[in-house]
Amino acid sequence: MNTRSRLVVPLIVAALLGAAGCATQSNSSNVYSAGQVQREQIVRLATVESVREITIQRQNNGAGTVAGGLVGGIAGGGMGGGRGSSITAVLGAVAGGMAGQAIENSQNQHKGLEIIVRLDGGETRAIVQEADEAFRPGERVRILSSGGTSRVTH
C-alpha cells in the first residue's frame, strides 16, 4: 500500500463519521424522544387563531464543511503532479468545504409552522413546530406541554 493510499483511507473514514454526526432532533409534533416517553404532560384545549409558514434552521455542526473539504482535497490532490498536485489539493479542499457547508445548510432547513392559539382561559400562545400536520384558523386543538416544550395536536 503506497503512502497516498494510507492517507486516503483514514480521511474517507473521518468523512463518513462526520457525516453521521449530521443527524438532528425532530421538531415534529408526532415525534417523541426517549426521554419524553411515559412522562406526564399538561393538556390544554385551545382554538387556532392563525397559522404562518416559517423555516426552522437547525444548528450546523461543521460536518458538511469537513467532509466536503476532505473529498475536495483528495480529488484535487489526484490532479497534476508535484507542486501542482499540492495546489489543486488545497483549491479542491476549499471548494469542497464551501460546497459541503452549503449542502449542510440546506439540509438543516425544515418547513415549520408558527401556530397562534387562544386557550380556553382566554390567553394567547404562539407555538412553533415542524409542518407535519395541517392547522386552520377556528380549529379546536390540544396543547401538550412538559418541561418547557409544547406541541399542538389534533
Secondary structure by P-SEA (a helix, b strand, c coil): ccaaaaaaaaaaaaaaaaaaacbbbbccccccccccccbbbbbbbbbbcbbbbbbbbccccaaaaaaaaaaaaaaaaacccaaaaaaaaaaaaaaaaaaaaaaaaaaabbbbbbbbbbcccbbbbbbbbcccccccccbbbbbbbcccbbbbcc
